Amino acid sequence: MTIKSMTGFARSDGALGSLSWHWEIRSVNGRGLDLRLRLPPGHEGLEARIREAVGRRITRGSLSINLNVKRSEGETRLKLNEAALAQVLAALDGLAARLATAPPQPEALLAIKGVLEVVEPEESEAELQARNAAMLAGLSEALEGMVRAREAEGRHLSAIVLEQVATIERLVSRVAASPSRSPEAIRQRLKEQLERLIETGAPLDEGRLYQEAALLATRSDVEEELKRLGAHIASARELIGSDAPAGRRLDFLAQEFNREANTLCAKSNDPETTRAGLELKAVIDQMREQVQNIE
């Protein structure tokens, strides 16, 4: 199973009788599963089942789900709201008593919000259940399209991250094979550092001299960092090939990669290791940008 991206888009259309609808789903990065719904009036009862359907398929990402519904012409009718019209006429009578104004035209009265109402055909319980089931089937189709889109983007991300892991591995191997890590090179550096120390004229007994040499050798040893980087490389490949969502763990692993790279650069005492360490940090930074898109 390939990793999934958190970015995607999908849509689906459906119809039942005189009613037609359109689902649209957009997904971007998110720390958890953040779901925002836009449902037309009268369809609020679908919310719980929408959240349940999303939760079965998606674990992370910020999703926007919009439902647009349209009823064919001729199925709706206009109804005059007698109570609202009476209130408007009473207000106009009161205004006419104060001001000399001409009576309003009928079309102006009908244009006032609430005077005319759009009345939808009444649905039986069976019709309502059938309509909801058909709409949710359309949502399921759109969600499957979203999952496929996120999988396709995930395959692209997987290839990028695996190449970055391979680059990290090459840089780690370069440091491990560096001539500067040979016993002769380390001995020579220690000798030069101790000679500079002695030249300062600082009084050092022989025991202190050996302690300083051991301390210098320990500070310049990057063997543990190289081993941990090797373990992180193996873990990254395992996560990318796993069946479970791996985005959070890959993000944490990228932080651990960066920690070891920082330590390696801090311990470096030759230009080649420093260059490799800086390249390592740059690749790790790029990797972290990519894994933040993974579910």
C-alpha positions as YAML, in Angstrom:
chain: A
units: angstrom
residues:
- id: 1
  name: MET
  ca: [0.00, 0.00, 0.00]
- id: 2
  name: THR
  ca: [1.32, 3.42, -0.92]
- id: 3
  name: ILE
  ca: [1.18, 6.42, 1.35]
- id: 4
  name: LYS
  ca: [-1.61, 8.96, 0.79]
- id: 5
  name: SER
  ca: [-1.39, 12.70, 0.36]
- id: 6
  name: MET
  ca: [-3.74, 15.02, 2.24]
- id: 7
  name: THR
  ca: [-4.38, 17.05, -0.91]
- id: 8
  name: GLY
  ca: [-7.17, 16.20, -3.33]
- id: 9
  name: PHE
  ca: [-10.40, 17.19, -5.07]
- id: 10
  name: ALA
  ca: [-13.48, 15.21, -6.10]
- id: 11
  name: ARG
  ca: [-17.06, 15.78, -7.16]
- id: 12
  name: SER
  ca: [-20.17, 13.81, -8.04]
- id: 13
  name: ASP
  ca: [-23.63, 14.57, -9.42]
- id: 14
  name: GLY
  ca: [-26.93, 12.84, -8.77]
- id: 15
  name: ALA
  ca: [-30.67, 13.17, -9.27]
- id: 16
  name: LEU
  ca: [-33.89, 11.62, -8.00]
- id: 17
  name: GLY
  ca: [-37.23, 12.65, -9.44]
- id: 18
  name: SER
  ca: [-37.38, 16.44, -9.70]
- id: 19
  name: LEU
  ca: [-34.38, 16.92, -7.42]
- id: 20
  name: SER
  ca: [-30.74, 17.12, -8.57]
- id: 21
  name: TRP
  ca: [-27.62, 17.66, -6.48]
- id: 22
  name: HIS
  ca: [-23.90, 18.18, -6.72]
- id: 23
  name: TRP
  ca: [-21.25, 17.19, -4.15]
- id: 24
  name: GLU
  ca: [-17.84, 18.89, -4.13]
- id: 25
  name: ILE
  ca: [-14.98, 17.89, -1.80]
- id: 26
  name: ARG
  ca: [-11.65, 19.68, -1.37]
- id: 27
  name: SER
  ca: [-8.85, 18.46, 0.89]
- id: 28
  name: VAL
  ca: [-5.66, 20.17, 2.06]
- id: 29
  name: ASN
  ca: [-3.09, 19.61, 4.83]
- id: 30
  name: GLY
  ca: [-4.26, 19.46, 8.42]
- id: 31
  name: ARG
  ca: [-2.88, 18.44, 11.80]
- id: 32
  name: GLY
  ca: [-5.88, 16.15, 12.34]
- id: 33
  name: LEU
  ca: [-9.21, 15.56, 10.61]
- id: 34
  name: ASP
  ca: [-10.95, 18.91, 10.24]
- id: 35
  name: LEU
  ca: [-14.30, 18.78, 8.43]
- id: 36
  name: ARG
  ca: [-16.26, 21.84, 7.26]
- id: 37
  name: LEU
  ca: [-19.72, 21.32, 5.77]
- id: 38
  name: ARG
  ca: [-21.95, 23.61, 3.69]
- id: 39
  name: LEU
  ca: [-25.42, 22.12, 3.41]
- id: 40
  name: PRO
  ca: [-28.51, 23.83, 1.98]
- id: 41
  name: PRO
  ca: [-31.50, 24.49, 4.28]
- id: 42
  name: GLY
  ca: [-33.50, 21.38, 4.96]
- id: 43
  name: HIS
  ca: [-30.53, 19.01, 4.63]
- id: 44
  name: GLU
  ca: [-28.94, 19.51, 8.05]
- id: 45
  name: GLY
  ca: [-30.02, 16.02, 9.07]
- id: 46
  name: LEU
  ca: [-27.34, 14.57, 6.78]
- id: 47
  name: GLU
  ca: [-24.45, 16.00, 8.83]
- id: 48
  name: ALA
  ca: [-23.96, 13.08, 11.24]
- id: 49
  name: ARG
  ca: [-23.96, 10.51, 8.43]
- id: 50
  name: ILE
  ca: [-21.56, 12.66, 6.35]
- id: 51
  name: ARG
  ca: [-19.08, 12.81, 9.23]
- id: 52
  name: GLU
  ca: [-19.40, 9.06, 9.73]
- id: 53
  name: ALA
  ca: [-18.78, 8.38, 6.02]
- id: 54
  name: VAL
  ca: [-15.69, 10.64, 6.00]
- id: 55
  name: GLY
  ca: [-14.28, 9.08, 9.18]
- id: 56
  name: ARG
  ca: [-14.40, 5.59, 7.64]
- id: 57
  name: ARG
  ca: [-12.18, 6.63, 4.74]
- id: 58
  name: ILE
  ca: [-9.96, 9.52, 5.84]
- id: 59
  name: THR
  ca: [-7.88, 10.02, 9.00]
- id: 60
  name: ARG
  ca: [-6.13, 13.37, 8.44]
- id: 61
  name: GLY
  ca: [-6.62, 16.51, 6.43]
- id: 62
  name: SER
  ca: [-8.73, 19.65, 6.31]
- id: 63
  name: LEU
  ca: [-11.81, 18.84, 4.21]
- id: 64
  name: SER
  ca: [-14.47, 21.16, 2.81]
- id: 65
  name: ILE
  ca: [-17.66, 19.42, 1.65]
- id: 66
  name: ASN
  ca: [-20.30, 21.41, -0.22]
- id: 67
  name: LEU
  ca: [-23.74, 20.14, -1.25]
- id: 68
  name: ASN
  ca: [-25.75, 22.09, -3.82]
- id: 69
  name: VAL
  ca: [-29.36, 21.05, -4.41]
- id: 70
  name: LYS
  ca: [-31.73, 22.17, -7.16]
- id: 71
  name: ARG
  ca: [-35.36, 21.31, -7.83]
- id: 72
  name: SER
  ca: [-36.64, 21.35, -11.39]
- id: 73
  name: GLU
  ca: [-38.92, 24.20, -12.45]
- id: 74
  name: GLY
  ca: [-42.61, 23.61, -11.92]
- id: 75
  name: GLU
  ca: [-42.09, 21.63, -8.73]
- id: 76
  name: THR
  ca: [-41.99, 24.68, -6.50]
- id: 77
  name: ARG
  ca: [-44.74, 27.27, -6.02]
- id: 78
  name: LEU
  ca: [-45.01, 30.75, -4.59]
- id: 79
  name: LYS
  ca: [-47.19, 31.43, -1.56]
- id: 80
  name: LEU
  ca: [-48.31, 34.82, -0.30]
- id: 81
  name: ASN
  ca: [-47.48, 35.24, 3.38]
- id: 82
  name: GLU
  ca: [-50.66, 36.97, 4.54]
- id: 83
  name: ALA
  ca: [-49.31, 37.79, 8.00]
- id: 84
  name: ALA
  ca: [-46.14, 39.42, 6.62]
- id: 85
  name: LEU
  ca: [-48.16, 41.40, 4.05]
- id: 86
  name: ALA
  ca: [-50.54, 42.66, 6.77]
- id: 87
  name: GLN
  ca: [-47.59, 43.91, 8.81]
- id: 88
  name: VAL
  ca: [-46.12, 45.71, 5.77]
- id: 89
  name: LEU
  ca: [-49.50, 47.36, 4.96]
- id: 90
  name: ALA
  ca: [-49.95, 48.47, 8.56]
- id: 91
  name: ALA
  ca: [-46.49, 50.05, 8.53]
- id: 92
  name: LEU
  ca: [-47.31, 51.82, 5.26]
- id: 93
  name: ASP
  ca: [-50.58, 53.17, 6.72]
- id: 94
  name: GLY
  ca: [-48.71, 54.60, 9.66]
- id: 95
  name: LEU
  ca: [-46.18, 56.19, 7.33]
- id: 96
  name: ALA
  ca: [-48.92, 57.67, 5.10]
- id: 97
  name: ALA
  ca: [-50.43, 59.39, 8.15]
- id: 98
  name: ARG
  ca: [-47.17, 61.27, 8.66]
- id: 99
  name: LEU
  ca: [-46.00, 61.83, 5.11]
- id: 100
  name: ALA
  ca: [-47.81, 62.59, 1.90]
- id: 101
  name: THR
  ca: [-46.72, 59.61, -0.16]
- id: 102
  name: ALA
  ca: [-48.26, 57.77, -3.06]
- id: 103
  name: PRO
  ca: [-49.40, 54.21, -2.35]
- id: 104
  name: PRO
  ca: [-46.76, 51.60, -3.31]
- id: 105
  name: GLN
  ca: [-47.12, 49.50, -6.42]
- id: 106
  name: PRO
  ca: [-48.10, 45.84, -5.90]
- id: 107
  name: GLU
  ca: [-44.82, 44.58, -7.38]
- id: 108
  name: ALA
  ca: [-42.93, 46.67, -4.81]
- id: 109
  name: LEU
  ca: [-44.88, 45.04, -2.01]
- id: 110
  name: LEU
  ca: [-44.21, 41.57, -3.38]
- id: 111
  name: ALA
  ca: [-40.49, 42.33, -3.59]
- id: 112
  name: ILE
  ca: [-40.27, 42.82, 0.18]
- id: 113
  name: LYS
  ca: [-38.52, 39.85, 1.77]
- id: 114
  name: GLY
  ca: [-40.92, 37.45, 3.44]
- id: 115
  name: VAL
  ca: [-44.08, 38.58, 1.64]
- id: 116
  name: LEU
  ca: [-43.65, 35.89, -1.02]
- id: 117
  name: GLU
  ca: [-42.40, 32.45, 0.03]
- id: 118
  name: VAL
  ca: [-41.10, 29.59, -2.07]
- id: 119
  name: VAL
  ca: [-42.92, 26.44, -1.05]
- id: 120
  name: GLU
  ca: [-41.30, 23.09, -1.70]
- id: 121
  name: PRO
  ca: [-43.45, 20.05, -2.39]
- id: 122
  name: GLU
  ca: [-44.13, 18.06, 0.74]
- id: 123
  name: GLU
  ca: [-42.26, 14.77, 1.04]
- id: 124
  name: SER
  ca: [-43.46, 11.62, 2.70]
- id: 125
  name: GLU
  ca: [-41.15, 9.87, 5.14]
- id: 126
  name: ALA
  ca: [-40.42, 7.19, 2.52]
- id: 127
  name: GLU
  ca: [-39.57, 9.84, -0.08]
- id: 128
  name: LEU
  ca: [-37.30, 11.63, 2.40]
- id: 129
  name: GLN
  ca: [-35.44, 8.42, 3.23]
- id: 130
  name: ALA
  ca: [-35.03, 7.55, -0.46]
- id: 131
  name: ARG
  ca: [-33.72, 11.04, -1.22]
- id: 132
  name: ASN
  ca: [-31.21, 10.96, 1.66]
- id: 133
  name: ALA
  ca: [-30.00, 7.48, 0.66]
- id: 134
  name: ALA
  ca: [-29.44, 8.60, -2.94]
- id: 135
  name: MET
  ca: [-27.59, 11.72, -1.80]
- id: 136
  name: LEU
  ca: [-25.37, 9.74, 0.56]
- id: 137
  name: ALA
  ca: [-24.58, 7.31, -2.26]
- id: 138
  name: GLY
  ca: [-23.41, 10.33, -4.27]
- id: 139
  name: LEU
  ca: [-21.29, 11.45, -1.32]
- id: 140
  name: SER
  ca: [-19.75, 7.96, -1.13]
- id: 141
  name: GLU
  ca: [-18.85, 8.19, -4.83]
- id: 142
  name: ALA
  ca: [-17.20, 11.58, -4.28]
- id: 143
  name: LEU
  ca: [-15.29, 10.30, -1.24]
- id: 144
  name: GLU
  ca: [-13.98, 7.32, -3.22]
- id: 145
  name: GLY
  ca: [-12.81, 9.78, -5.86]
- id: 146
  name: MET
  ca: [-11.10, 11.83, -3.15]
- id: 147
  name: VAL
  ca: [-9.33, 8.72, -1.80]
- id: 148
  name: ARG
  ca: [-8.10, 7.83, -5.31]
- id: 149
  name: ALA
  ca: [-6.85, 11.39, -5.84]
- id: 150
  name: ARG
  ca: [-4.99, 11.33, -2.51]
- id: 151
  name: GLU
  ca: [-3.51, 7.93, -3.33]
- id: 152
  name: ALA
  ca: [-2.28, 9.17, -6.73]
- id: 153
  name: GLU
  ca: [-0.67, 12.22, -5.13]
- id: 154
  name: GLY
  ca: [0.70, 9.92, -2.40]
- id: 155
  name: ARG
  ca: [2.51, 7.79, -4.98]
- id: 156
  name: HIS
  ca: [4.16, 10.94, -6.30]
- id: 157
  name: LEU
  ca: [5.13, 12.01, -2.78]
- id: 158
  name: SER
  ca: [6.42, 8.52, -1.99]
- id: 159
  name: ALA
  ca: [8.82, 8.63, -4.95]
- id: 160
  name: ILE
  ca: [10.10, 12.07, -3.91]
- id: 161
  name: VAL
  ca: [10.64, 11.12, -0.24]
- id: 162
  name: LEU
  ca: [12.32, 7.81, -1.13]
- id: 163
  name: GLU
  ca: [14.75, 9.68, -3.37]
- id: 164
  name: GLN
  ca: [15.47, 12.12, -0.56]
- id: 165
  name: VAL
  ca: [16.08, 9.20, 1.83]
- id: 166
  name: ALA
  ca: [18.47, 7.71, -0.74]
- id: 167
  name: THR
  ca: [20.32, 11.04, -0.91]
- id: 168
  name: ILE
  ca: [20.58, 11.10, 2.89]
- id: 169
  name: GLU
  ca: [21.98, 7.57, 2.79]
- id: 170
  name: ARG
  ca: [24.62, 8.57, 0.22]
- id: 171
  name: LEU
  ca: [25.69, 11.54, 2.33]
- id: 172
  name: VAL
  ca: [25.91, 9.40, 5.47]
- id: 173
  name: SER
  ca: [28.04, 6.87, 3.58]
- id: 174
  name: ARG
  ca: [30.26, 9.69, 2.38]
- id: 175
  name: VAL
  ca: [30.90, 10.84, 5.93]
- id: 176
  name: ALA
  ca: [31.43, 7.26, 7.12]
- id: 177
  name: ALA
  ca: [34.03, 6.64, 4.39]
- id: 178
  name: SER
  ca: [35.77, 10.00, 4.81]
- id: 179
  name: PRO
  ca: [39.57, 9.70, 5.21]
- id: 180
  name: SER
  ca: [39.28, 12.24, 8.04]
- id: 181
  name: ARG
  ca: [37.78, 9.47, 10.22]
- id: 182
  name: SER
  ca: [40.78, 7.15, 9.88]
- id: 183
  name: PRO
  ca: [42.85, 6.54, 13.05]
- id: 184
  name: GLU
  ca: [45.89, 8.14, 11.38]
- id: 185
  name: ALA
  ca: [43.95, 11.33, 10.52]
- id: 186
  name: ILE
  ca: [42.46, 11.54, 14.03]
- id: 187
  name: ARG
  ca: [45.91, 10.99, 15.57]
- id: 188
  name: GLN
  ca: [47.40, 13.74, 13.41]
- id: 189
  name: ARG
  ca: [44.65, 16.23, 14.36]
- id: 190
  name: LEU
  ca: [45.08, 15.42, 18.03]
- id: 191
  name: LYS
  ca: [48.82, 15.87, 17.71]
- id: 192
  name: GLU
  ca: [48.41, 19.29, 16.07]
- id: 193
  name: GLN
  ca: [45.86, 20.42, 18.65]
- id: 194
  name: LEU
  ca: [48.03, 19.29, 21.55]
- id: 195
  name: GLU
  ca: [51.09, 20.95, 20.07]
- id: 196
  name: ARG
  ca: [49.19, 24.24, 19.86]
- id: 197
  name: LEU
  ca: [48.10, 23.76, 23.44]
- id: 198
  name: ILE
  ca: [51.67, 23.13, 24.61]
- id: 199
  name: GLU
  ca: [52.98, 26.11, 22.65]
- id: 200
  name: THR
  ca: [50.81, 28.41, 24.75]
- id: 201
  name: GLY
  ca: [53.01, 27.60, 27.67]
- id: 202
  name: ALA
  ca: [50.13, 26.48, 29.83]
- id: 203
  name: PRO
  ca: [51.39, 24.17, 32.59]
- id: 204
  name: LEU
  ca: [49.99, 20.67, 31.94]
- id: 205
  name: ASP
  ca: [51.05, 17.49, 33.63]
- id: 206
  name: GLU
  ca: [51.17, 14.27, 31.64]
- id: 207
  name: GLY
  ca: [47.91, 12.94, 33.16]
- id: 208
  name: ARG
  ca: [46.05, 16.11, 32.22]
- id: 209
  name: LEU
  ca: [47.53, 15.88, 28.73]
- id: 210
  name: TYR
  ca: [46.05, 12.42, 28.20]
- id: 211
  name: GLN
  ca: [42.69, 13.59, 29.53]
- id: 212
  name: GLU
  ca: [42.62, 16.45, 27.03]
- id: 213
  name: ALA
  ca: [43.55, 14.07, 24.21]
- id: 214
  name: ALA
  ca: [40.74, 11.67, 25.18]
- id: 215
  name: LEU
  ca: [38.27, 14.55, 25.39]
- id: 216
  name: LEU
  ca: [39.23, 15.84, 21.95]
- id: 217
  name: ALA
  ca: [38.89, 12.37, 20.47]
- id: 218
  name: THR
  ca: [35.43, 11.89, 22.04]
- id: 219
  name: ARG
  ca: [34.14, 15.24, 20.83]
- id: 220
  name: SER
  ca: [35.19, 14.54, 17.24]
- id: 221
  name: ASP
  ca: [33.75, 11.00, 17.10]
- id: 222
  name: VAL
  ca: [30.52, 10.87, 14.98]
- id: 223
  name: GLU
  ca: [30.11, 7.09, 14.97]
- id: 224
  name: GLU
  ca: [26.97, 7.17, 17.13]
- id: 225
  name: GLU
  ca: [25.38, 9.85, 14.95]
- id: 226
  name: LEU
  ca: [26.08, 7.80, 11.82]
- id: 227
  name: LYS
  ca: [24.52, 4.71, 13.40]
- id: 228
  name: ARG
  ca: [21.39, 6.59, 14.42]
- id: 229
  name: LEU
  ca: [21.08, 8.15, 10.96]
- id: 230
  name: GLY
  ca: [21.33, 4.66, 9.47]
- id: 231
  name: ALA
  ca: [18.54, 3.45, 11.77]
- id: 232
  name: HIS
  ca: [16.38, 6.46, 10.81]
- id: 233
  name: ILE
  ca: [16.90, 5.67, 7.11]
- id: 234
  name: ALA
  ca: [15.64, 2.12, 7.64]
- id: 235
  name: SER
  ca: [12.65, 3.41, 9.65]
- id: 236
  name: ALA
  ca: [11.72, 5.94, 6.95]
- id: 237
  name: ARG
  ca: [11.66, 3.27, 4.26]
- id: 238
  name: GLU
  ca: [9.58, 0.99, 6.47]
- id: 239
  name: LEU
  ca: [7.04, 3.72, 7.17]
- id: 240
  name: ILE
  ca: [6.70, 4.66, 3.50]
- id: 241
  name: GLY
  ca: [5.90, 1.04, 2.67]
- id: 242
  name: SER
  ca: [3.50, 0.50, 5.59]
- id: 243
  name: ASP
  ca: [-0.27, 0.12, 5.37]
- id: 244
  name: ALA
  ca: [-1.01, 2.56, 8.20]
- id: 245
  name: PRO
  ca: [-1.10, 6.38, 7.88]
- id: 246
  name: ALA
  ca: [2.51, 7.45, 8.34]
- id: 247
  name: GLY
  ca: [2.51, 11.25, 8.05]
- id: 248
  name: ARG
  ca: [2.86, 12.07, 11.74]
- id: 249
  name: ARG
  ca: [5.61, 9.49, 12.32]
- id: 250
  name: LEU
  ca: [7.51, 10.59, 9.23]
- id: 251
  name: ASP
  ca: [7.33, 14.19, 10.42]
- id: 252
  name: PHE
  ca: [8.73, 13.16, 13.82]
- id: 253
  name: LEU
  ca: [11.42, 11.09, 12.08]
- id: 254
  name: ALA
  ca: [12.43, 14.10, 9.98]
- id: 255
  name: GLN
  ca: [12.98, 16.03, 13.23]
- id: 256
  name: GLU
  ca: [15.21, 13.21, 14.50]
- id: 257
  name: PHE
  ca: [17.15, 13.24, 11.22]
- id: 258
  name: ASN
  ca: [17.72, 16.96, 11.67]
- id: 259
  name: ARG
  ca: [18.86, 16.53, 15.27]
- id: 260
  name: GLU
  ca: [21.55, 14.05, 14.26]
- id: 261
  name: ALA
  ca: [22.64, 16.21, 11.33]
- id: 262
  name: ASN
  ca: [23.04, 19.20, 13.65]
- id: 263
  name: THR
  ca: [25.17, 17.16, 16.06]
- id: 264
  name: LEU
  ca: [27.29, 15.82, 13.21]
- id: 265
  name: CYS
  ca: [27.97, 19.37, 11.97]
- id: 266
  name: ALA
  ca: [28.80, 20.52, 15.49]
- id: 267
  name: LYS
  ca: [31.33, 17.71, 15.95]
- id: 268
  name: SER
  ca: [32.87, 18.07, 12.51]
- id: 269
  name: ASN
  ca: [36.51, 19.14, 12.46]
- id: 270
  name: ASP
  ca: [37.24, 18.83, 8.75]
- id: 271
  name: PRO
  ca: [35.77, 20.66, 5.71]
- id: 272
  name: GLU
  ca: [34.54, 17.51, 3.93]
- id: 273
  name: THR
  ca: [32.39, 16.35, 6.85]
- id: 274
  name: THR
  ca: [31.07, 19.89, 7.33]
- id: 275
  name: ARG
  ca: [30.04, 20.12, 3.66]
- id: 276
  name: ALA
  ca: [28.32, 16.74, 3.83]
- id: 277
  name: GLY
  ca: [26.56, 17.74, 7.05]
- id: 278
  name: LEU
  ca: [25.23, 20.96, 5.53]
- id: 279
  name: GLU
  ca: [24.00, 19.08, 2.45]
- id: 280
  name: LEU
  ca: [22.38, 16.59, 4.79]
- id: 281
  name: LYS
  ca: [20.50, 19.34, 6.62]
- id: 282
  name: ALA
  ca: [19.27, 20.83, 3.33]
- id: 283
  name: VAL
  ca: [17.90, 17.48, 2.11]
- id: 284
  name: ILE
  ca: [16.28, 16.76, 5.47]
- id: 285
  name: ASP
  ca: [14.56, 20.16, 5.39]
- id: 286
  name: GLN
  ca: [13.19, 19.39, 1.92]
- id: 287
  name: MET
  ca: [12.05, 15.98, 3.12]
- id: 288
  name: ARG
  ca: [10.18, 17.48, 6.05]
- id: 289
  name: GLU
  ca: [8.30, 19.84, 3.73]
- id: 290
  name: GLN
  ca: [7.11, 16.84, 1.72]
- id: 291
  name: VAL
  ca: [6.13, 14.58, 4.63]
- id: 292
  name: GLN
  ca: [3.91, 17.33, 6.02]
- id: 293
  name: ASN
  ca: [1.65, 16.64, 3.00]
- id: 294
  name: ILE
  ca: [1.30, 12.94, 3.90]
- id: 295
  name: GLU
  ca: [-1.78, 11.58, 5.68]
...
